């Protein structure tokens, strides 16, 4: 019995070493920073942005290398219109080990897309970060959606170069299709996909997407954007009778005198006269 004692001691020591590696002690600053971060996130969810900013700023000061603290801090700054400060925090998070953090790249891509009209290189940066998001998190529909949106905007930005524009639109469509495959009932995604399909000269596919989207709403309660998009697509397909039925619904909603309503009415009239 005593002969087994040294072996048991060695076994306990070995297990203890492994546990020490797996459960490294948390420093006081890490503990308090996590508490500040949780309070900041809770305040942000309640719309208390100034309070959220203070808690998250304290969390970052206590633990400068925590990527997620900085990401949430950047979000609190962004929601208050402090765009450059938010981007600086996200860039700092990248420098402090966030290169392989998919959520960080998604956040950066979102923000560069939001300001693309006001910052010359924002689409190039959005492209980089959405590419990284796809690489790091290919099962996240948001990664593909952001890359598709970036390519769609790049296509419209270079609308004078037809071949390049169409190539970018087709790439955007592929990204949207991948995003939809991961989130099939996402209404915003389906709207963007149908729009890109029309831009790619694929009205049949666009109509199928509009119909899928329409079926996600109670009958007659689809948004105006869906009703108008579906009607325009029917016009392109020269299915004028069906388009006329949709125009009746547009009239009932008081949309006939809007720009889209007048355009559709003119298109249908032209189609009927043919």
Helices and strands as residue ranges (DSSP letters): G 2-4, H 5-22, H 28-45, H 49-62, H 67-79, H 83-93, I 94-98, H 102-114, H 122-136, H 141-157, H 162-182, H 187-199, H 203-214, H 224-236, H 240-252, H 259-273
